[in-house]
Amino acid sequence: MQTILNKGLISSFLNTVCCFVFVFFLISNFAIAQTDDGDSYVLSSRVGRELDSVEVEYFNIFPDLDGVKSVVYRKDNFDNLRMLVSMVGGQDTTITFSRLATEQLTILIDRFEDIADSSDLVDWKLLPGYSPGKLNYFESTGRLVRVTTSDGNFSGRMLMVKDSVLCLWMKKGDFKPKECDRFIKQIKPHTIKSIEIRANLSSKLFGASLGAGIAIGALQLGYNVTGASDFLLSSNSVLLLGIGALVGSIGGFFFDGISSIGRYKDVDQNMTNYQKFKPGISSKSMFHLVFPPELKNYQ
């Protein structure tokens, strides 16, 4: 009798232990699954698992929020995106995006540089608080420059100017983040002899507009003086047009020469000179204060 009782107690004890182990195993696996699902989610390959202040500002993630310091995000059990937003003032807030809104947010980040020309890439109705008007559109600006260095001469569009590096976009056409490794030229400031900001379209059109203005004025004056109805078809009108074009070309040449004085920076491989010219040339770069995450490796 005693033996049967002991066996019953042992069996009951083993069953209890097995149940406890089984429940613990289920809870552990569930917790691990939840953690892995949250940690493994990436909103976009351009930003990774978190957002810093520069990324938030560049992509204008929160159009109605100022002073965002950082963002940590995870997916919840309902496939919504929950963002913990840390503010500069020390206060935190939570913002939730639905699954459909999250998909549109990913498109916004992935195709940000293309949205200025194709705003219909994003379904703005699914992004509350967003609209094309509130989006800080990317503009592929940046002046064309010629940089003379101890390693040679390089021409391209001014991409970014930092204390430790000057970057040129060496490809014709707009900036494409996926092509950074191929078309960005990094130049160390201590190697720079001079920087020449090339003339833009306005100075090139100056001569043509000046010549056209002089020619039209001369034709009008000749018509008023002679009163001849066929003056515009006479050899005198052709002569005045030629004189106007010549004067316009000469004026354009001198205008471009005078304006180039301010566009030429003699750095002379001197860091003090580079720092002096840096604010002026930086304002003419494609990215000045805010820049895409792909350029973090070029600072």
Buried (B, 14 or more C-beta within 10 A) or exposed (E): EEEEEEEEEEEEEEEEEEEEEEEEEEEEEEEEEBEEBBEEBEBBEBBEEBBBBBBBBBBBBBBEBEEBBBBEBBBEEEEBBBBBBBBEEEEEEEBEBBEEBBBBBBBBBBEBBBBBEEBEBBEBEBBEEBEEEEBEEBEBBBBBBBBBBEEEEBEBBBBBBBEEBBBBBBBEEBBBEEBBEEBBBBBBBEBBBBBBBEBEEEBEEBBEEBBBEBBEEBBEEBBEEEEEEEBEEEEBBEEBBEBBBEBBBEBBEEBBEEBBEEBEBEBEBBEEBBEEBBEBBBEBBBBBEBBBBBBEEBE
